Amino acid sequence: MDKLKLKILPKVSLITFITGLVIIINSAGWGSEAASAFVRAHGGGIDATQYSAILQGSINSYCIMGAVLLFIGGLGCLMFITFFEMQKQ
């Protein structure tokens, strides 16, 4: 790996990891806000089962997005640590 990649990879990986963690932690609140915005956009009159399905879907969407970013960031950090340890030997 060239030196520029070695400087950028750990920073980008760490930022991606932290972003994924923040999204997962806030997924319930953000999912609730998204479901409420959906209800307001459709006149405010939907039944409880519809709202529950929209709420759960919104929360799951944020959780999945956060998990993907967390995994990619963690994998990048792990790759950098492994590469760094191999360079020491």
LUMKOLRO-23334 format. One record per residue: x, y, z of N, C-alpha, C in turn. Coordinates in steps of 0.001 Angstrom, whole numbers, plus 500000, padded with zeros to 6 digits. Atoms other than C-alpha are relative to their C-alpha. Last residue first. Layout:
REM residues N
XYZXYZXYZ/...
END
This chain:
REM residues 89
499188501223500005507820491843511582501016499963498927/499059499991498887506553495379512138500946498810499947/498879499122500358504986495530508662501061500033501109/499162500741500950502791492507509457501221500832499604/499263501026499263501476494273512563500909499207499080/498997499311499188500538497344510497500837499000500784/498931499564500901498757495197507909501130500658500785/499311501192500487496754493450510618501161500380499099/499230500542498873495891496750512313500791498784499569/498879499103499748494865498289508972500872499473501131/499031500158501090492733495296508032501225500871500235/499345501293499819491042495360511436501049499748498922/499083499855498861490283499067511100500777498709500232/498898499137500421488834498509507627501021500196501104/499159500803500891486746495586508866501202500803499514/499258500951499171485434497673511728500934499135499184/498996499260499234484472500492509382500847499097500866/498980499536500954482732498130506961501112500756500734/499237501150500485480907496355509793501124500434499062/499195500494498889479804499568511499500889498850499562/498898499054499805478652501024508183500926499556501133/499126500105501173476600497909507434501199500934500153/499233501243499889475210497815510963500955499827498829/498969499846498986474188501469510805500870498766500126/499021499055500538472305500989507533501155500191500983/499250500689501055470617497886508915501068500911499418/499131501013499384469612499632512136500855499296498954/498866499322499372468304502688510264500968498998500633/499192499394501065466155500539508006501225500698500569/499172501047500610464956498442510943500895500560498898/498949500329499040463757501558512772500938498951499415/499075498869499940461836502724509714501166499713500940/499229499958501236460285499317509147501021501123499987/499040501098499950459225499031512786500880499979498750/499017499726498954457601502464512707501078498919500028/499142498925500519455854501817509390501108500317501000/499196500566501093454512498477510646500962501041499432/499021500912499412453373500020513937500912499398498940/498966499182499361451696502894512140501098499119500586/499215499363501061449834500497509881501135500810500591/499177501064500591448755498399512853500862500545498862/498851500338499149447613501493514751500890498924499385/500284500825498827445336502850512054501291499540500676/499766501404500343446154505783509816499755499172501249/500999501004499661444793509336509939500329498609499482/500083500289498578447357512090510188499024498913500379/501210499453499385446756513517506713499815499653501458/501204500659500503449225511356504805498748500405500774/500068499809501449452266513602505224498738499389499402/500364498601500282451648513807508974499835500233498504/501396499819499592451649509994509230499532501424499697/500837500704500970454859509729507228498519500201500319/500025499170501209456517512397509378499138499355498923/500889498864499722455532510428512476499898500926498795/501376500512500013457082507278511017499006501129500267/500351500293501388460312509138510188498560499490499895/500200498728500708460473510657513679499574499771498549/501246499428499496459968507239515255499682501324499312/501082500782500597462673505756513068498644500514500421/500116499579501390465043508578514061498891499234499278/500504498623500065464403507961517726499784500473498585/501367499974499472464748504187517475499396501403499907/500968500535500964467775504349515155498564500044500511/501107499058500211469788506688517391498886499452499112/500468499488498709472152504047518812498772500889499834/500663501083499277472421502253515471499423500497501322/501275500296500675473128505488513595499246498898500728/500942498908499695475767506539516132498640499725499363/500386500137498599477516503159515867498977501057500394/500897501159499881477521503306512084499500499810501410/501275499612500620478997506812512156498984498870500090/500704499142499045481674505678514619498650500442499449/500370500797498841482730502801512359499172500820500990/501095500863500437482715504980509230499479499160501164/501164499127500185484840507625510988498777499179499579/500468499601498678487235504926512197498771500892499914/500592501165499333487516503386508755499439500367501367/501293500242500647488073506764507095499288498824500672/500885498876499686490817507624509570498609499785499425/500474500082498609492457504196509421499043501120500378/500810501171499649492466504134505608499571499966501466/501434499754500138493708507707504979499155498839500522/500411498882499155497286507555506237498489500174500004/499738500354498609498061504087504901499627501119500955/501036500928499554496361504954501617500194499628501465/501244499238499903498618507996501217498865499101500494/500076499254498734501717505957502056498697500784500163/499204498785499989501272503427499272499673500828501251/500846498820500000500000500000500000500889501240500000/
END
